[in-house]
Amino acid sequence: MSLTARDVEEIMKLLEASTFDRLSLELDGVKLELERGGSTAPRARREVAPAAPAPAATPAPTAAPAPAAAPASKPPSNREAGLVEITAPLLGIYYRAPKPGEAPFVEVGQRVDSETVIGIVEVMKLMNAVPAGVSGEVVEVLATNGELVEYGEVLMLVRPDAG
Amino acid sequence: MRGRGALSIRRILIANRGEIAVRIIRTAQALGLETVLAVSQADRDSLGARMADRALCIGPARPGESYLRVEAIVQAALGSGCDAIHPGYGFLAERADLARLCEQEGVIFIGPTAAQIEAVGDKLRARAEAIAADVPVVPGGPVESPAHAQALAQQIGAPLLIKAVGGGGGRGMKLVENLADLTAIMAMASAEAGAAFGDERVYLERYVAQGRHVEVQVLGDGQGNVIHLGERDCSVQRRYQKLIEETPAPYLPEAIRSAMHEAAVRFAARLDYRGAGTVEFLYDVAREQFYFLEMNARIQVEHPVTEMVTGIDLVAEQIAIANGAGLRRTQDDVRIDGAAIEIRVNAEDPARNFAPSPGTVSAVHWPAGAGIRVDTHIVDGAKIPPFYDSMVAKIIAHGPDRATALARLRAALRDTRIDGISTNIAFQADNLADPDFAHGGVDTGFLTRRAARATGD
């Protein structure tokens, strides 16, 4: 058997509902490590002006990195929200799919909610599931599968649900 | 040309920030090596990030979430094709787990082995190694009973200190000036230690009323071959923090100087030490004896004074040793030319009890001229985040003799201007102008005495 995106979501929900902070699961060569709250800081959730060109899709970390650190600011709900960036919660190797050759966790056009796992960032063989942190529709995938992403690097853009 | 003996390091990840990151990048570039700088979010726009071929953000500003994350550092090196990691000083420089993870992942750690870091990182173990290498240590030891304490105290001699095993950093110490008082003071110290640290055990140590901090720079090839590059006097300290360093140590008897050099080499050779390291000694002025304090298994903040008088680039030697090129010099090749003095420029306000003064440097003017060197990451508009050490620069002056070096350094400070933040430059200029410092050879009580005089004591 293998883990589907839905499985990972289910497991994360179980972890959320449990009294545990950390879950390590190994089956069939797949190792899944989940951490609640996480040892990392909460991911910054930033608004992107729709007109602003997105950073280059190629992972060129020599280029100017993501915009200056803005503390997490929730888009105001009473005006039209821009696209929301899903950023890497830590530096590591980014994977779009649970396993090589499998379908990506999410595709462009797919709906996500804040718990939806959109990818994995591997740090020294420790797999960190990245939840979307936002509800909406995936508009663009910027990070490249299997490449190094920096802390705060934009992985995906999401058009958040109106409301 | 590849293979053993050939240069195998091509790209270095620098796991540090501030002036030392800039310092390492300069040497790497001079050697034709590529550099990747691991930065926190607060350092994305730092001088080092702009100078490096590539900067990688490894996490948020707080060191615990970025510069202190061993896995993130090694992952950054692997993911960016680096073959080596230079840890600088502080942060992960003396963390055996970084050296060990590098060893496991096939990344060259530019520094000693994990086992060597562990050997010198443990105070008791380091002391045992010093004794085994016939290197003098501060006379003293643990005591089990009042009778045992009396016997040990006779050997040590008065005055002596009673220290709590569970204490540290000057806490839980009592001075015994007359051995007749030993039993009474020890009973009190033991009871206090039990109340304060939950551990009643105490040990005795010789009290050095007038001590100087003198350390010896060594280079080891990891095969037991070690050379020294002279000593540094770092006695000008405030609360155990070094503020002024110089070489050679003034008015150190020549026999002591040589014996100290040889002791440092013996200690490092016993460990088959690899890379650059510093063996620290306490020099007891009254007794004309020196004692091993500890070994620092890294490049040190004050390394430039050694570079100025020897002409040897210590970072280049670290890289060469990491590459397996060995020492490249014999002891006879090392010549000491003149004298060099360094002051540390800290972003702190002496008027507010040296409180840190983070902020943005609106404009800066650094000195230049004969014999002057400035190691810094501060340029116009540079930000000094509140998360890190307050040291922002080192100003170093070299001259054919100490008086010339000192005159050059004093002139250099007059020519230095940093706007937008408070610094200790005026405080340091006053220290350099002190007649005792100008004479040379002050002990570690120098700044305390100056402060007492300033408050009209």
Interface residues (C-beta under 8 A of the other chain):
Chain A: T40 A41 P61 T62 P65 A68 A69 L90 L91 G92 I93 E122 V123 M124 L126 E147 L148 E150 Y151 G152 E153
Chain B: Q41 A42 R44 D53 R54 A55 L56 C57 I58 G59 P60 A61 E65 S66 E71 A72 V74 Q75 A76 G79 S80 L101
